[in-house]
Amino acid sequence: MQAVSAGHPEAVAAAEEIFTRGGNAVDAAVATAFAISVVEPVASGIGGGGAALVHPADGAPTFFDYREVVNNQGELPANRTGIPGFTAGMSELHRRYGGLDWEQVLAPGIRLAHTGFIITDYLQARLQHPKAPAWGLGAGERLQQPELGETLERLAHHGWQEIYTGELAASLANAVEGIDADSLAAYRVHSAPPVRGSFADLQLLSAAAPLPGAMLIQLLQIAQAHGVGTLEPGSADWIDLLCRAQAQAEKVLHEQMGDPRFVTVPVEEIIDPQRNAVVELPDSGTHPNTTHISVVDEQGMVVSMTNTITDFWGSGQCVDGYFINNAFIRFPEFGSPANRPEPGKRSVSWSCPSIVLDAAGKPILPIGTPGGTQIIPSLASVLTQWGLQSRSLQEAITEPRFRPHRGRIYLEAGHPEVIGQQLERLGWEVTQWPSTSFGSIQSVEITQSPSGSRLTSADDPRRDGAHRISN
């Protein structure tokens, strides 16, 4: 059996096509990433970056960071654009693990760009954004992107280097402030072991620094130690405890996290369960976008991948059919000395592709979500319910979400009014937010048994996400 969970049915169909051609999980994930850059141009693509966690069936897991870097001059342009890493990342994953030809993997995305797809209500809403392109189309109409299709064809025929040293590189450098030929040519993907920590009776593999995998593990450990598993999911006390645990973990993120090639990050201290068991929680009360893909193949390879151009439509600038990132709004957001911009540096950010392992060390849940600042509380909510409180994956994903920020809790529409009132009595200010602001969990659950593995998934109702499981 094999399975994929992604942010759009057409992207899921791309993975299915790759599986039918004999591709593996990485082939399918890369094809899905290019396809979703066509059907969700608002969220990810060639002009951005991302991160992925790959766990081969018979090998060690590896974390890949192909996010944007500061240019060789160490400058942050006014548009906050970084040197994009998406295409280099897709190529490196394919080179290390892929089984099909590069052209085969890009074929579904190329076809989608040329033939088009039907605009969903979700994309229609995003087309009202001030930085959105003036396509003049609405929900139910077909969107074709021939210029993007031609760009993808060039990448398929000339290889990933085309965007870094070829004609596409020259076009990009000429069009975008802060991007230059030398910085493009110098771009490199970084790989490292994922951060690994304990939670419940499980192990969590997550994104290495400067991404917040260690923060997610710390949050879960703190919440578990303070008894979150004994509280009713969705209750005011449950939300309050998770929000206070996040506030403590986020403080560490803002003060100590940075690119480990430039600063020392005390990861082992951050994810020490004994230390986190005695952490004192702060009192109660103290819109970015991405896309996530989870894939499992029949050999047991697991991929968890999060890609982004940062904000909706990134910087708003479109070059050769794709949108350019504004990744370096994150440097001032995380303004500690550890996160100051330098040539070639990656910023702290929120993407957090993760894989849960069982007690025997076998992958049982690739998981991730878009949502910027909403990523960590969304993952913490789902993992707490699923890992500690025996709720099904579908129940955990459907549960209304929340996000703490500077003494305020943003509650997803769907929470009973009394929950907001109880949180206010606990000391929080409370604001209601629409469901589309709370990410879209993409995950596949792997149940191990003596007779083999069984795959299941769940749909997140908040956006256009879909999944497919096949033999």
C-alpha positions as CSV (number, residue, x, y, z in Angstrom):
1,M,0.0,0.0,0.0
2,Q,1.0,3.6,-0.5
3,A,-0.5,6.9,0.5
4,V,-0.3,10.6,0.0
5,S,-1.9,13.6,1.8
6,A,-1.5,17.0,0.3
7,G,-3.2,20.4,0.0
8,H,-5.2,19.8,-3.3
9,P,-6.8,16.9,-5.1
10,E,-4.8,17.6,-8.3
11,A,-1.6,17.4,-6.3
12,V,-2.6,14.1,-4.8
13,A,-3.4,12.8,-8.3
14,A,0.1,13.7,-9.4
15,A,1.5,11.5,-6.7
16,E,-0.8,8.7,-7.8
17,E,0.4,9.0,-11.3
18,I,4.0,8.7,-10.2
19,F,3.2,5.6,-8.1
20,T,1.5,3.9,-11.1
21,R,4.8,4.5,-13.1
22,G,6.8,2.7,-10.4
23,G,8.0,5.8,-8.5
24,N,8.8,5.8,-4.8
25,A,7.7,8.1,-2.0
26,V,10.3,10.8,-2.9
27,D,9.4,10.7,-6.6
28,A,5.8,11.2,-5.5
29,A,6.6,13.9,-3.0
30,V,8.6,15.9,-5.6
31,A,5.9,15.5,-8.2
32,T,3.3,16.6,-5.7
33,A,5.4,19.6,-4.7
34,F,5.7,20.8,-8.3
35,A,2.0,20.1,-9.0
36,I,0.8,22.0,-5.9
37,S,3.0,24.9,-6.9
38,V,0.7,25.1,-9.9
39,V,-2.7,24.7,-8.1
40,E,-1.7,26.7,-5.0
41,P,0.6,29.4,-6.5
42,V,-0.4,31.5,-3.5
43,A,1.6,29.3,-1.1
44,S,4.7,27.7,-2.6
45,G,6.8,27.1,-5.6
46,I,10.0,27.8,-7.6
47,G,10.4,31.3,-6.0
48,G,10.4,30.0,-2.5
49,G,11.9,27.2,-0.4
50,G,11.1,24.5,2.1
51,A,12.2,21.6,4.2
52,A,11.7,17.9,4.1
53,L,12.3,14.9,6.4
54,V,12.9,11.6,4.7
55,H,12.9,8.2,6.5
56,P,14.0,5.4,4.1
57,A,12.7,1.9,4.9
58,D,16.1,0.6,5.7
59,G,18.2,3.7,6.5
60,A,18.7,6.6,8.8
61,P,16.3,9.6,8.6
62,T,17.7,12.8,7.1
63,F,16.4,16.4,7.3
64,F,16.9,18.6,4.2
65,D,16.8,22.4,4.5
66,Y,16.3,24.1,1.1
67,R,14.9,27.4,2.4
68,E,15.9,30.8,1.2
69,V,19.3,32.3,2.1
70,V,20.6,35.8,2.5
71,N,22.5,37.0,-0.6
72,N,26.3,37.1,-0.8
73,Q,26.3,40.8,0.1
74,G,24.4,40.1,3.4
75,E,21.7,42.5,2.5
76,L,18.0,42.4,3.2
77,P,16.2,44.1,0.3
78,A,13.1,46.1,0.8
79,N,11.0,43.3,-0.6
80,R,12.5,40.9,2.0
81,T,13.3,38.4,-0.7
82,G,15.9,35.6,-0.2
83,I,17.7,33.4,-2.7
84,P,15.2,30.7,-3.4
85,G,16.0,27.0,-2.7
86,F,12.9,25.1,-3.8
87,T,14.2,23.7,-7.1
88,A,17.6,22.8,-5.6
89,G,15.8,21.0,-2.8
90,M,13.6,19.0,-5.1
91,S,16.6,18.0,-7.2
92,E,18.7,17.0,-4.2
93,L,15.9,14.8,-2.8
94,H,15.4,13.3,-6.3
95,R,19.2,12.7,-6.7
96,R,19.5,11.0,-3.3
97,Y,16.4,8.8,-3.3
98,G,14.4,9.1,-6.6
99,G,13.9,6.2,-9.0
100,L,12.2,7.8,-12.0
101,D,13.7,10.2,-14.4
102,W,13.6,13.9,-13.5
103,E,11.4,14.7,-16.5
104,Q,8.9,12.1,-15.5
105,V,8.6,13.6,-12.0
106,L,7.9,17.1,-13.4
107,A,5.4,15.9,-16.0
108,P,2.2,16.1,-14.0
109,G,3.0,19.7,-12.9
110,I,3.8,20.7,-16.5
111,R,0.5,19.3,-17.7
112,L,-1.5,21.0,-15.0
113,A,0.1,24.4,-15.8
114,H,-0.8,24.1,-19.5
115,T,-4.3,22.4,-19.3
116,G,-5.3,24.2,-16.2
117,F,-7.5,23.4,-13.2
118,I,-10.8,24.6,-11.7
119,I,-10.4,27.5,-9.2
120,T,-11.7,26.4,-5.8
121,D,-13.5,28.6,-3.3
122,Y,-10.3,28.7,-1.2
123,L,-8.1,30.0,-4.0
124,Q,-10.9,32.4,-5.0
125,A,-10.7,33.9,-1.5
126,R,-6.9,34.2,-1.8
127,L,-7.3,36.0,-5.1
128,Q,-8.9,38.9,-3.2
129,H,-5.6,39.5,-1.4
130,P,-3.9,42.8,-2.2
131,K,-0.8,41.0,-3.6
132,A,-2.8,38.6,-5.7
133,P,-2.5,38.6,-9.5
134,A,-5.2,40.2,-11.6
135,W,-6.3,37.0,-13.4
136,G,-9.9,38.1,-13.7
137,L,-11.2,34.6,-12.9
138,G,-13.4,33.2,-10.1
139,A,-14.4,30.0,-8.4
140,G,-15.5,27.3,-10.9
141,E,-13.5,28.8,-13.8
142,R,-10.4,27.1,-15.3
143,L,-7.0,28.7,-14.6
144,Q,-4.2,28.0,-17.1
145,Q,-0.6,29.2,-16.6
146,P,1.3,28.7,-19.8
147,E,4.2,30.8,-18.7
148,L,4.7,28.7,-15.6
149,G,4.3,25.6,-17.8
150,E,7.2,26.8,-20.0
151,T,9.4,27.4,-17.0
152,L,8.7,24.0,-15.6
153,E,9.5,22.5,-19.1
154,R,12.9,24.3,-19.0
155,L,13.6,22.8,-15.6
156,A,12.6,19.4,-16.9
157,H,14.8,19.6,-20.0
158,H,17.8,21.5,-18.7
159,G,17.9,20.4,-15.0
160,W,17.6,22.2,-11.7
161,Q,20.7,24.3,-12.5
162,E,18.6,26.3,-15.0
163,I,17.2,28.4,-12.2
164,Y,20.6,29.0,-10.6
165,T,23.0,29.4,-13.6
166,G,20.9,29.2,-16.8
167,E,18.6,31.6,-18.6
168,L,16.0,31.4,-15.9
169,A,18.7,32.5,-13.4
170,A,19.5,35.5,-15.5
171,S,15.8,36.4,-15.8
172,L,15.4,36.1,-12.1
173,A,18.5,38.2,-11.2
174,N,17.4,40.9,-13.6
175,A,13.9,41.2,-12.3
176,V,14.1,40.9,-8.5
177,E,15.8,43.2,-6.1
178,G,18.2,41.4,-3.8
179,I,18.8,38.4,-6.1
180,D,22.0,38.3,-8.1
181,A,23.8,35.8,-10.3
182,D,26.6,35.0,-7.9
183,S,24.3,34.3,-5.0
184,L,22.1,32.1,-7.1
185,A,25.1,30.1,-8.3
186,A,26.4,29.7,-4.7
187,Y,23.1,28.2,-3.4
188,R,23.4,24.9,-1.6
189,V,20.9,22.5,0.1
190,H,21.9,21.6,3.6
191,S,21.2,18.2,5.2
192,A,21.5,17.0,8.8
193,P,20.0,14.5,11.2
194,P,16.6,15.6,12.3
195,V,16.1,16.7,15.9
196,R,14.7,13.7,17.9
197,G,12.9,13.8,21.2
198,S,10.5,11.7,23.4
199,F,6.8,12.4,23.8
200,A,4.3,10.0,25.4
201,D,5.6,6.5,24.6
202,L,6.8,7.7,21.2
203,Q,9.7,9.4,19.5
204,L,9.3,12.6,17.4
205,L,11.6,13.3,14.5
206,S,11.3,17.0,13.5
207,A,12.9,19.9,11.7
208,A,16.5,20.7,12.7
209,A,17.5,24.3,13.6
210,P,16.9,27.0,12.6
211,L,13.4,25.5,12.2
212,P,11.3,24.9,15.3
213,G,11.3,21.1,15.7
214,A,13.0,21.4,19.1
215,M,10.4,23.9,20.1
216,L,7.6,21.5,19.2
217,I,9.2,18.7,21.2
218,Q,9.7,21.0,24.2
219,L,6.1,22.2,24.1
220,L,4.8,18.6,24.0
221,Q,7.1,17.5,26.8
222,I,6.1,20.5,29.0
223,A,2.4,20.0,28.4
224,Q,2.6,16.3,29.1
225,A,4.5,16.9,32.4
226,H,1.8,19.4,33.5
227,G,-1.0,16.9,32.9
228,V,-2.5,17.9,29.6
229,G,-3.4,14.2,28.9
230,T,-5.8,14.3,31.9
231,L,-7.8,17.3,30.5
232,E,-10.7,17.2,28.1
233,P,-9.6,18.1,24.6
234,G,-11.1,21.4,23.6
235,S,-11.8,22.5,27.1
236,A,-10.7,25.9,28.4
237,D,-8.2,24.3,30.8
238,W,-6.7,22.1,28.0
239,I,-6.3,25.1,25.7
240,D,-4.9,27.2,28.5
241,L,-2.3,24.7,29.4
242,L,-1.2,24.1,25.8
243,C,-1.0,27.9,25.2
244,R,1.1,28.4,28.3
245,A,3.4,25.6,27.3
246,Q,3.8,27.2,23.9
247,A,4.6,30.6,25.5
248,Q,7.5,29.0,27.4
249,A,8.8,27.1,24.4
250,E,8.4,30.1,22.1
251,K,10.5,32.2,24.5
252,V,13.4,29.8,24.0
253,L,12.9,29.9,20.2
254,H,13.1,33.7,20.1
255,E,16.1,33.9,22.4
256,Q,18.3,30.9,21.4
257,M,17.3,29.6,17.9
258,G,19.4,30.4,14.8
259,D,21.2,28.9,11.8
260,P,23.6,26.3,13.4
261,R,26.2,27.1,10.8
262,F,26.6,30.5,12.4
263,V,25.6,30.1,16.0
264,T,25.5,27.4,18.7
265,V,21.9,26.2,19.4
266,P,21.5,24.2,22.7
267,V,19.2,21.6,21.1
268,E,19.8,18.8,23.6
269,E,19.0,21.1,26.5
270,I,15.9,22.4,24.8
271,I,14.5,18.8,24.3
272,D,15.6,17.3,27.6
273,P,12.4,15.7,29.0
274,Q,13.7,15.8,32.6
275,R,14.5,19.5,32.4
276,N,11.1,20.2,30.7
277,A,9.2,18.3,33.4
278,V,10.1,20.9,36.0
279,V,9.7,24.0,33.8
280,E,7.4,26.6,35.5
281,L,4.7,27.7,33.1
282,P,4.0,31.4,32.7
283,D,0.7,32.8,33.8
284,S,-2.2,32.8,31.5
285,G,-2.3,35.8,29.2
286,T,1.3,36.3,28.8
287,H,-0.8,35.3,8.6
288,P,1.7,33.5,6.7
289,N,1.2,30.6,4.4
290,T,2.8,27.3,3.4
291,T,1.9,23.9,2.1
292,H,2.6,20.4,3.5
293,I,2.9,17.0,1.8
294,S,3.1,13.6,3.6
295,V,3.9,10.4,1.5
296,V,4.4,6.7,2.3
297,D,5.3,4.1,-0.3
298,E,4.9,0.3,-0.3
299,Q,8.5,-0.2,0.6
300,G,8.1,1.8,3.8
301,M,9.8,5.0,2.8
302,V,8.2,8.0,4.5
303,V,8.4,11.7,3.5
304,S,7.2,14.8,5.4
305,M,7.7,18.0,3.4
306,T,6.8,21.6,4.0
307,N,7.3,24.3,1.2
308,T,6.5,28.0,1.2
309,I,6.9,31.4,-0.3
310,T,6.2,32.8,3.2
311,D,3.2,35.2,3.0
312,F,0.2,34.7,0.7
313,W,1.7,35.4,-2.8
314,G,5.1,35.9,-1.2
315,S,6.4,39.4,-2.2
316,G,3.7,39.7,-4.8
317,Q,6.2,39.7,-7.6
318,C,5.8,37.2,-10.4
319,V,8.7,36.2,-12.7
320,D,8.4,33.6,-15.5
321,G,5.1,32.5,-14.1
322,Y,6.1,31.8,-10.5
323,F,5.8,34.0,-7.4
324,I,8.8,35.3,-5.4
325,N,9.2,34.8,-1.7
326,N,9.4,37.4,1.1
327,A,11.1,35.0,3.5
328,F,13.1,37.6,5.4
329,I,10.2,39.2,7.1
330,R,11.3,36.5,9.6
331,F,14.6,38.1,10.6
332,P,13.0,41.1,12.4
333,E,10.2,38.8,13.7
334,F,12.9,36.7,15.5
335,G,15.1,39.6,16.4
336,S,17.6,37.9,18.7
337,P,21.4,38.2,18.1
338,A,21.3,34.5,17.0
339,N,19.0,35.4,14.1
340,R,20.8,38.4,12.6
341,P,21.2,38.3,8.8
342,E,24.6,37.3,7.3
343,P,25.6,36.2,3.8
344,G,24.3,32.7,3.2
345,K,22.3,32.5,6.4
346,R,18.8,31.0,6.8
347,S,16.3,32.6,9.1
348,V,14.4,31.1,12.0
349,S,10.9,30.3,10.7
350,W,7.9,28.2,11.5
351,S,7.9,25.3,9.0
352,C,8.0,22.0,10.9
353,P,7.8,18.8,8.9
354,S,7.8,15.9,11.4
355,I,7.6,12.1,11.6
356,V,6.4,10.2,14.7
357,L,8.1,6.8,15.5
358,D,6.7,4.0,17.6
359,A,8.5,2.4,20.6
360,A,10.4,0.2,18.1
361,G,11.6,3.2,16.1
362,K,9.3,2.5,13.1
363,P,7.7,5.5,11.4
364,I,4.0,5.7,12.1
365,L,2.9,9.3,11.3
366,P,4.4,11.8,8.9
367,I,2.7,15.1,9.7
368,G,2.8,18.8,9.0
369,T,0.8,21.8,8.2
370,P,0.9,25.2,6.6
371,G,-0.1,28.3,8.6
372,G,3.0,30.3,9.7
373,T,2.6,31.1,13.4
374,Q,-0.3,28.6,13.5
375,I,1.9,25.6,12.6
376,I,3.2,24.8,16.1
377,P,-0.1,25.1,18.0
378,S,-1.9,23.1,15.3
379,L,0.7,20.3,15.4
380,A,0.7,20.3,19.2
381,S,-3.1,20.1,19.4
382,V,-3.3,17.2,17.0
383,L,-0.3,15.3,18.4
384,T,-1.5,15.7,22.0
385,Q,-4.9,14.3,21.2
386,W,-3.6,11.5,19.0
387,G,-0.5,10.6,21.0
388,L,-1.6,11.1,24.6
389,Q,-5.4,11.0,24.6
390,S,-6.2,8.1,22.2
391,R,-8.3,10.2,19.8
392,S,-8.4,9.1,16.2
393,L,-6.4,11.1,13.7
394,Q,-9.7,12.4,12.1
395,E,-11.0,13.5,15.5
396,A,-7.8,15.3,16.4
397,I,-7.6,17.1,13.0
398,T,-11.3,18.2,13.1
399,E,-11.1,19.6,16.7
400,P,-11.3,23.4,16.6
401,R,-7.9,25.1,16.9
402,F,-6.4,28.1,18.6
403,R,-3.3,30.2,18.7
404,P,-1.8,32.2,21.6
405,H,0.0,35.5,20.9
406,R,1.0,38.1,23.4
407,G,-1.7,37.4,26.0
408,R,-4.4,36.8,23.4
409,I,-5.8,33.5,22.2
410,Y,-7.2,33.4,18.7
411,L,-10.0,30.8,18.6
412,E,-11.1,29.1,15.5
413,A,-14.8,29.5,14.7
414,G,-16.5,26.4,16.0
415,H,-15.5,26.7,19.7
416,P,-18.5,27.0,22.0
417,E,-19.0,30.5,23.2
418,V,-18.6,29.3,26.8
419,I,-15.0,28.3,26.0
420,G,-14.1,31.8,25.1
421,Q,-15.7,33.1,28.3
422,Q,-13.8,30.6,30.5
423,L,-10.5,31.5,28.9
424,E,-11.2,35.2,29.6
425,R,-11.8,34.3,33.2
426,L,-8.4,32.6,33.2
427,G,-6.8,35.9,32.1
428,W,-6.7,35.7,28.3
429,E,-8.1,38.1,25.8
430,V,-10.0,36.1,23.2
431,T,-10.6,36.8,19.5
432,Q,-12.5,34.6,16.9
433,W,-10.7,33.8,13.7
434,P,-11.9,32.1,10.5
435,S,-11.1,28.4,9.9
436,T,-8.8,29.0,6.9
437,S,-6.3,30.8,9.1
438,F,-5.6,27.6,11.1
439,G,-3.6,25.6,8.6
440,S,-4.4,22.3,7.0
441,I,-2.9,19.2,8.6
442,Q,-1.6,16.6,6.0
443,S,-0.7,13.3,7.5
444,V,-0.7,9.5,7.0
445,E,-1.1,7.0,9.8
446,I,0.8,3.7,9.6
447,T,-0.4,0.9,11.8
448,Q,2.2,-1.9,12.2
449,S,1.1,-5.5,12.6
450,P,2.7,-8.9,12.1
451,S,0.9,-9.2,8.8
452,G,2.2,-5.9,7.5
453,S,1.4,-2.2,7.5
454,R,-2.1,-0.6,7.2
455,L,-2.3,3.0,6.0
456,T,-5.0,5.5,6.9
457,S,-5.4,9.2,6.6
458,A,-7.8,12.0,7.4
459,D,-9.1,15.1,5.7
460,D,-8.6,18.5,7.2
461,P,-11.8,20.5,6.4
462,R,-10.2,23.9,6.6
463,R,-8.8,24.1,3.0
464,D,-8.6,22.0,-0.2
465,G,-6.6,19.2,1.3
466,A,-7.1,15.6,0.0
467,H,-5.5,12.2,0.5
468,R,-5.4,8.9,-1.4
469,I,-4.5,5.4,-0.3
470,S,-3.9,2.7,-3.0
471,N,-2.6,-0.8,-3.3
